[in-house]
Amino acid sequence: MISLILWVLLPAALTLLFRNFRSLFLKRKTTLENNNNSATIMLTASPPSPPSFSVATPGRMSATAATMVAEKKAAVKVKAVVTVKETTGGFLGIGMDDISDFIGKALKLHLVSAQLHLETGLEKPLIKTRTKKVSEKNGEVKYATELEVPGDFGEVGAVIVENEHYNELFLIDIVLDGLENGPVKVICDSWVHPRSKDSKNRVFFTAKSYLPSETPNGLTRYRAEELSLLRGNGEGERQQGDRIYDYDVYNDLGKPDSNPDLARPVLGGKEHPYPRRVRTGRPRSETDPLSETGSSNFYVPRDEEFSQLKQSGFSATTTAAVLRAVVPAAETIFIDRNLGFPHLTAVDSMYDQGINLPPRTTDSPWTDIIPRLVRTVVDSADDILQFVVPDSMKRDRFFWLKDEQFGRQTLAGVNPCSIELVKEWPLKSKLDPEIYGPAESAITTKIVEQQIRGFMTLAEAMDRKKLFMLDYHDLLLPFVGLVRQQEGTTLYGSRALFFLTPVGTLKPVAIELVRPPSKEDGKPQWKRVFTPANCSATEEWLWKLAKAHVLAHDSGYHELVSHFLRTHACLEPYIIATNRQLSAMHPIHRLLHPHFRYTMEINSLARQALISAGGIIELAFSPLKYAMQLGSAVYDQRWRFDYEALPKDLIRRGMAVEDPSAPHGLKLTIEDYPYASDGLILWDGLHQWVSDYVNHYYPDPSLVSSDVELQSWWTEIRTVGHGDKKDEPWWPSLATPSDLIEIVTTIAWTASAQHAAVNFGQYAYGGYFPNRPSIARTNMPTEDPTDEAWKQFIDTPEKVLLEMFPSQFQAAVVMAILDVLSNHSVDEEYIGQVMEPAWGHDAVIRAAFERFHGRMKALEVVIDARNANEKLRNRNGAGVLPYELLKPFSEPGVTGKGVPYSTSI
């Protein structure tokens, strides 16, 4: 027992002792630190200022010529400074790395020449050195050393790092000062495991980018070996800290071993097509061999995990904490998950008065995970859960009741990418009428003309492109029978028709709700059209109920498709392929890298608690357990890579036509369409930046087709990452710089602007749930009504609406989630705001980025001007929320603006 106590206390005692020695040790290093100041100047990322390093611009000088020049020169003394981010935690305990630093065991560096030996054709010997800790300031630790580089060594192409600590370290960069061409900076931004845990040392390449064919011969082996390590061998279970990128299907959403009701089909494959996710290699379920077992280890490669700054700055409202804790927390307040709101004032009280929370304990989830929403009553010291009033409600308390808001939000709300032009009349289903009933819509010409009387006839409206629609009919109808077998929800196939008024706003015209025939009970197809009523109270209330159903459909489609499928799931294969097939020194890897930040981590969290069996989507959105199967159906029927580009998406939906004389080459069908009009400016700015970048590295078009890494990357995305779509004819070819520009711009747009448009307005529009209910729980009172049910509707229509709305439990959970998803992290990186360090090492790329930065700043001015324009009624007017979702920059928090580089939340 005594020896055990000594073993526990010894590290702490040694830590105290060595920290005292360390203070004295660091004082003696002041001179060395001052001498190293020139080597530790950070590369300025702000566009107006040039970088501090005069690194040679990537050229096409042959390795032989470079070597001949180098061999005539004398040796030079070089100072190396390594910057490490200060971190917490570790593998073995307190203070062990302090001891390592004190005794001189820190980081070993091995300099790699970019050229082979001229005479032997062999790799030149590595230049090895060991660094020492010289400073610790502002969250960064610096290690430094001096070494001699022979004159015949040539250009430094890479640095191999060996970590002698007990813990992993996050390396920011390595600066080599004293070389003839000026300081060389190696951008690391990666974790390095201790030698004791991983025998493979890390190689980091300099900031110069090379196509595979132009790789200096001294780096060829290192380039290939690093990619091989990242690919792995496709075997074994991935462990925390691994850096292996491989593919798998979504076979971990169900929990069949814990409960048969939580079994879910595998997404990915012929039956349920879906994009691939990163492979984890966990053991298979005993109950369902096709599925992986549930586990707390949702692996993502180490460099894809959230930074400590995001974790600490977001510690109270991080998505991970909320996803895991919000449902148990809600259950402590709402004992009955199905209990609805007794009256509309009870909904308002969630914002005005709040909800009393149980007494605070050591496990107080609401207080811990969402302090922004918890208030303490001073007199009683009790905590209450009080939701923040969304900006839309602040401007107009009754906005959710208004039809003009219903129309406006299809163009400027949180799901502005579902509205489409009506191109054919009459409306008709493409589903099999033998299964789903008569295909003809119940929305007739007469019904439409009654609503647009005084404007024009239906024929004129069609000819002048004035009719638009939210069409979820054919998509939802096959799921109606399945969804209705569950308790607490219902579903229809739906269409919502809109008319474009002379002032540019959308007037709701009609809603059609359809139930297919049922073999189980023999009921025939049921369909009914609802319209805004000017004089009938009954029809007006039925319109409100029908609108709630359509909004629930739109909410589910938004969350499952517009948001998760298109801007999360479809991105993951791009990230995996980029790391597997494009070297870190490949220019396209460096161009796309900021667009992939944190996406795999946030997708992993979604698989744990958001889209999994019994997760938040299944608890609170209309399809419930069939939600992800619905997403799979959309991927199968509608998703196309080429249509993810904004211009082609607008053309596909009839919201724009090609017009070379128009701005951006497109004429919008609805001029005041904020998502499209702002988005096209951002798209063009992004497209120009990508064009400048790609054309610089591919001046000869043949370089694209001959780039083996690039071709393998695009092939793997199509045939593996999106393997269920591999035979589709619409995949773009990749043969020219123009092809590459379109592909890369589409990927970058999806990760940045498209995600921002459908994510950061979620609380503004869904934070007051009657505006966008996540679920409709009851049928329309006109569907097979009983005398009793109809009387209840006539007597208390508000009660019927509230019974249709989400329960108190569902509303609280969804609003808490939307609050977090709408939040910008303190370490967010916004598009065009800060230059990636690697881009700044090339004068041409640096200048191109400065132009891109200028375009993003100009877009902010344009958006402000548009929001102030009284003629643009979809973004300006009394009580109207300005459209700022595509405004590039933002401060932290729930701001309703800001376009991060990546899908990072």
PyMOL commands that set and color helices and strands:
alter all, ss='L'
color gray80, all
select helices_A, chain A and resi 2-27+30-35+37-40+63-70+96-102+212-214+220-231+260-262+302-304+308-313+319-333+344-352+365-369+371-373+391-395+399-401+403-412+433-436+445-451+458-463+473-484+537-569+572-581+587-596+599-610+616-620+624-637+642-644+646-652+663-665+674-697+702-705+708-721+723-725+737-759+762-766+769-771+787-795+797-804+808-821+839-841+843-867
alter helices_A, ss='H'
color red, helices_A
select strands_A, chain A and resi 76-85+107-113+127-130+132-137+140-149+156-163+169-177+184-192+202-205+247-248+277-278+355-356+374-376+383-385+420-421+467-471+493-500+506-515+526-530+656-658+666-668+823-824+893-894
alter strands_A, ss='S'
color yellow, strands_A
deselect
rebuild
show_as cartoon
